[in-house]
Structure formats: structure tokens, C-alpha cells
């Protein structure tokens, strides 16, 4: 699965807001994800890219696992 993510605050600052009873009373969009099937730069199906270079994408997925905001 590929997700394009945007963030309202830096990843390192999430812990300062999430679950902190002393955090300011405000609503903040911490992050947003949207699934992708095609490369936003070249238009190629991402599944084709993964099949061509599976080790590179496994490494990339492991490196970015930390940033996954979903369940």
C-alpha cells in the first residue's frame, strides 16, 4: 500500500499534543493520508514499480513504517 501524507505539525511534535492534558484546547490536523495506485510524478502503476524492485520497496516501507498514522 502506498500513502501520500501531509502533516499539520512535525512528526517529532505529535507526542507533545496527543494525550497531553496540558495541551492547548484547540483542534489540529496532525496528519492526513491518501492511498495511491499510480506514481504522482511519472504516472506508472506503483505495483509495477514494486514488482521491478521488490527489495528497494521493502527497505523503503520499513524505513517509513514509523510515520504511518493509521491503525
N, C-alpha and C positions, 0 to 999 in steps of 0.2 A: 504494500500500500504506500502511496506517496501522498504527502500532505504539504501544502503551501501554508506557512504560518506567518501571522503578523502578531506583534506584541505591543501592548499599551505601556508596559513597563519592562525593564530589563529582567532577563531570566533570574539573575542573581538577587533581585529585589522581591521576588514572589513571596519568599518566606517571611519577609517583613510585614506583608499585608494579610496573607492567608492565615486565618485562625488567630490573629492577634487582637485581643480585646481592647488594646490601647490604640489601634489604628483609627485614623480619622473616619468619621461617619460619611462615607462617600461611595459611589459606585464607580468601579474602574474595570474596563475590559482588559483583563490581564493578558489573554491571548485568544486567537481565533485561528481555526484550522479549516481548510477546504481540501477535499480529495482531488487528486489529479490522475488523469489517464494518459495525457499527452504532455510532452515536454513544452513548457511555455516559450522556449527560445527557438527550437527547431521544428516543433510540431510532430515529431516522431512518437509512436506509441511507447510509453515507458516500459511496458512489458518486453518489447523488442530489445530495448537497451539493457534491461536486466538479463535477458537470456544471452546477450552477446558478451557481457562482462559480469557474471554472477558473483565472483569473488570481490570485485570492486564495490558492488552494491551491498553485499553482506557487510563489508567493512564500513561503508557509509551509514548503513542502518544502525549498526552497533554504536558508532560514534555519535549519532544524533538521537539515540534512544532516550537520553536524559531529557531532551526538550519536548517529548511527547506529552501533551496536556490532557489527553483523553483518559478514559477509564482503563 
